[in-house]
Amino acid sequence: MRVSIREPRSSDAEAHRSAVLRSVEHLAPWNPVEPDGLPELLRRQGEGLRTFLIINDEDGGIVGKCNVANIVMARFRNGALGYDSYVPYNGTGRMSEGLRLVVDRCFTAEPRGLGLHRLEISVQPDNVRSVAMAKRLGFRHEGFSPRMLYINDAWRDHERFALTVEEWPGV
Ligand SMILES: CC(C)(COP(=O)(O)OP(=O)(O)OC[C@H]1O[C@@H](n2cnc3c(N)ncnc32)[C@H](O)[C@@H]1OP(=O)(O)O)[C@@H](O)C(=O)NCCC(=O)NCCS
């Protein structure tokens, strides 16, 4: 493992800003680009949203960010993963390592983990790198949802992938 995961803190705001600004070109087609978005994201952390930063162990840089959003407990215990990787770490396999750690944390029982049973990833069909990521993590293709999310000024179709804890081999 070349990476570790941790929750973001307010002192990460500047490093997060630089990482997003370095990465605009590959983020912009697929996700909102919010270099100054960390403080607001920290304010929104709670039962329904947990964010993890993926940290490169060698230099402490931010490899990427993963939101576990729309968390619903009770009989569902479900969350939706959304993620971005940042220059210069993108395409080096570190994001895949980090997301494996996030999935593992999600499926680990409380209080160490989030105690979830099922995770979803929704990806625009043309987002080849993210579709590859969902498959690399072992997520199953579950279906196609027309006009699912509002991104870049339009309702975008998404392919839906999912994984339950029974299918997760662990890290
Ligand atoms: C989707 C996204 C998060 C993928 O991140 P990434 O940085 O490419 O992730 P990784 O580096 O872990 O991906 C592995 C790639 O690195 C390559 N790689 C290089 N060295 C590697 C190593 N030592 N181990 C594993 N893979 C390695 C793999 O071959 C793979 O390339 P491939 O996809 O061409 O096969 C990133 O492209 C991104 O942020 N996109 C924009 C935002 C976005 O689309 N978010 C998701 C919305 S649903």
The ligand as a Tripos MOL2 file, in Angstrom:
@<TRIPOS>MOLECULE
LIG
   48    50     1     0     0
SMALL
NO_CHARGES

@<TRIPOS>ATOM
      1 C1        -12.1030    8.1530  -12.4040 C.3       1 LIG1
      2 C2        -10.8230    8.5020  -11.6870 C.3       1 LIG1
      3 C3        -11.1030    8.7810  -10.2190 C.3       1 LIG1
      4 C4         -9.8510    7.3140  -11.8250 C.3       1 LIG1
      5 O1         -8.6880    7.6510  -11.1110 O.3       1 LIG1
      6 P1         -7.2220    7.2400  -11.5540 P.3       1 LIG1
      7 O2         -6.3010    8.2580  -10.9660 O.co2     1 LIG1
      8 O3         -7.1480    6.9790  -13.0040 O.co2     1 LIG1
      9 O4         -7.0890    5.8960  -10.7520 O.3       1 LIG1
     10 P2         -5.8600    4.9020  -10.7420 P.3       1 LIG1
     11 O5         -4.5830    5.5700  -11.0450 O.co2     1 LIG1
     12 O6         -5.9710    4.1130   -9.5070 O.co2     1 LIG1
     13 O7         -6.3230    4.0070  -11.9780 O.3       1 LIG1
     14 C5         -5.5710    2.9500  -12.3660 C.3       1 LIG1
     15 C6         -4.9430    3.2720  -13.6920 C.3       1 LIG1
     16 O8         -3.5880    3.5050  -13.4090 O.3       1 LIG1
     17 C7         -2.8100    2.5100  -14.0780 C.3       1 LIG1
     18 N1         -1.7140    2.1650  -13.1700 N.ar      1 LIG1
     19 C8         -0.4930    2.6960  -13.2900 C.ar      1 LIG1
     20 N2          0.2750    2.2040  -12.3240 N.ar      1 LIG1
     21 C9         -0.4510    1.3340  -11.5730 C.ar      1 LIG1
     22 C10        -0.1920    0.5110  -10.4410 C.ar      1 LIG1
     23 N3          1.0170    0.4600   -9.8740 N.pl3     1 LIG1
     24 N4         -1.1970   -0.2290   -9.9170 N.ar      1 LIG1
     25 C11        -2.4240   -0.2170  -10.4670 C.ar      1 LIG1
     26 N5         -2.7300    0.5350  -11.5570 N.ar      1 LIG1
     27 C12        -1.7530    1.3220  -12.1020 C.ar      1 LIG1
     28 C13        -3.7490    1.3880  -14.3630 C.3       1 LIG1
     29 O9         -3.2940    0.6680  -15.4830 O.3       1 LIG1
     30 C14        -5.0390    2.1290  -14.6140 C.3       1 LIG1
     31 O10        -5.0520    2.6220  -15.9280 O.3       1 LIG1
     32 P3         -6.2260    2.1940  -16.9190 P.3       1 LIG1
     33 O11        -7.5200    2.7000  -16.2740 O.co2     1 LIG1
     34 O12        -5.8650    2.9020  -18.1680 O.co2     1 LIG1
     35 O13        -6.1660    0.7260  -16.9650 O.co2     1 LIG1
     36 C15       -10.1310    9.7470  -12.3210 C.3       1 LIG1
     37 O14        -9.9290    9.5080  -13.6900 O.3       1 LIG1
     38 C16       -10.9220   11.0420  -12.1370 C.2       1 LIG1
     39 O15       -10.7710   11.7290  -11.1330 O.2       1 LIG1
     40 N6        -11.7550   11.3920  -13.1430 N.am      1 LIG1
     41 C17       -12.4940   12.6370  -13.1130 C.3       1 LIG1
     42 C18       -13.5840   12.6480  -12.0770 C.3       1 LIG1
     43 C19       -14.4950   11.4580  -12.2090 C.2       1 LIG1
     44 O16       -14.7780   10.9990  -13.2970 O.2       1 LIG1
     45 N7        -14.9920   10.9790  -11.0760 N.am      1 LIG1
     46 C20       -15.8870    9.8470  -11.0350 C.3       1 LIG1
     47 C21       -17.2670   10.2460  -11.4030 C.3       1 LIG1
     48 S1        -18.3600    8.8350  -11.4170 S.3       1 LIG1
@<TRIPOS>BOND
     1     1     2 1
     2     2     3 1
     3     2     4 1
     4     2    36 1
     5     4     5 1
     6     5     6 1
     7     6     7 2
     8     6     8 1
     9     6     9 1
    10     9    10 1
    11    10    11 2
    12    10    12 1
    13    10    13 1
    14    13    14 1
    15    14    15 1
    16    15    16 1
    17    15    30 1
    18    16    17 1
    19    17    18 1
    20    17    28 1
    21    18    19 ar
    22    18    27 ar
    23    19    20 ar
    24    20    21 ar
    25    21    22 ar
    26    21    27 ar
    27    22    23 1
    28    22    24 ar
    29    24    25 ar
    30    25    26 ar
    31    26    27 ar
    32    28    29 1
    33    28    30 1
    34    30    31 1
    35    31    32 1
    36    32    33 2
    37    32    34 1
    38    32    35 1
    39    36    37 1
    40    36    38 1
    41    38    39 2
    42    38    40 1
    43    40    41 1
    44    41    42 1
    45    42    43 1
    46    43    44 2
    47    43    45 1
    48    45    46 1
    49    46    47 1
    50    47    48 1
@<TRIPOS>SUBSTRUCTURE
     1 LIG1         1 GROUP 0 **** ****
